[in-house]
Amino acid sequence: MRQRNKPWADDFLQENTDLVIPNPTEYKNKWHELFGNDNPIHVEIGTGKGQFIAGMAKQFPEVNFIGIELAKSVIVSAAQKVQESEQENIRLINENAENLIELFTPDEISTIYLNFSDPWPKNRHEKRRLTFHTFLSRYENVLKSDGELIFKTDNRGLFEYSLTSFSHYGMLLNEVSLDLHASNDPENIMTEYEEKFSAKGQPIYRCKAIFPN
Ligand code: SAM
């Protein structure tokens, strides 16, 4: 995701603490209180500019969505997109997904989405991939026992790597699509990257996986 320096980002975040939660570890095991209901919680990791989470929140108003995005200059764009959407069922966290276990208790989350995660193609950067086994163990910790990990990408190398990583971890695959758009899933909400890469004719890959019980 291209990051532009945004000198106004700090001020924006300070003015919008109801949406971009400044001290998210305080809500561990209390996210339901923040949303004011007991609806299931879905988390998107690497939210980017927010098109997916805003679209999903509109499509599924009975679900609470939390977007985690590392880059401050990017999360402010997501926050603006969420504000435009006027959806009440979204909160954002400016954090590294490495800290997931600090943010949520076991079983607090029903679904995790990874959308067009950075591929980190060099072998020496394998640990940074969001489907590396250390990340899978964090997802397993916070997901409910039947909770799903849903992963979309245009990057064939990352997709193949991730399927192997899921398999080595003992995960079960509920769906593997090598051309998501050909299947015309009416519930699919496109991300910014998905729009960009599919416009160039690249197939979009999607996998839905669960952890072993
Ligand atoms: N999901 C968006 C999309 O599909 O349009 C953005 C994709 S972009 C390639 C990846 C995003 O993930 C970037 O905005 C990056 O800052 C974020 N990201 C990468 N590693 C992360 C991490 N460990 N924790 C949280 N966000 C991360």
Residues whose N, C-alpha, C, O or C-beta is under 5 A from the ligand:
A	BS01	SAM	M1 I45 G46 T47 G48 I68 E69 L70 A71 V74 E95 N96 A97 E98 N115 F116 S117 D118 T191 E192 Y193 E194
